[in-house]
């Protein structure tokens, strides 16, 4: 790999409740198509090298989605395939669970599982923001412009509903959906509706994805992993249940799982 510029920073205090991170990555990467497993969150993407963003089928050949170079990658409920090879100049805004909700008129459920061009969400201002980013003199200046754009497009206060904060934290810890809705004093149907509107996922799907994320974080070396022990420790019924979730969320079996790089457990070479 040639030298890669990777610049990351936390958001400003105003946006910190809903935005987890801001990143700028530039360089030439040798790895090509890869699977990206769902995390329960969405991202705002700006491709500054080429005016396009794409996802692909599992064969790594057929393009399934294509937009211009600025888009919202809605929260996914299963894996997707991207091309991370070749030259890259990419800005990534990583939202917290439900964090994209304050910046768009439509509920998060309307963009879940989709790559949606920013021009379709913000009109010409989305295209204009990418043009301004191309002209910015440095990574820091580019991330400043992204934050400025986010602040300019707030349609709701950049805070998470206390209901959502509690629900996300509880489901992250492995609490049962019924127990969370009962604690919040909501009917099952009301809980599902409100949670899905803000996060793009049902509480049950979100809980399963976050459990899968905890599982991936627990894997040290796939060749020496005791999968039965891991399944029991992470809250699965048995090893067969764990295998089912791997196929559901990563499109592979546990023994096929090999992350692209240390610390990048959501990215698996195709």
Protein Blocks (a to p, Z undefined) as FASTA:
>chain_A
ZZdddddddddfklmmmmmbdcddedddfbfcdddddehiacddddfkbgcdddddfkom
accbdcdfbdcddddfbdcdddfehjdddddddddehklmmmpfbafklmgoiacdfklm
nommlmmmmmmmmmpcbfklmmmmmmmmmmmmccbdcbdcfklmmmmmmmmnopafklmm
mmnopafklmmmmmmmmnopafklmmmmmmmmmmmmmpmblklccfklmmmmnopablml
mmmmmmmmnopafklpccfbghilmbccZZ
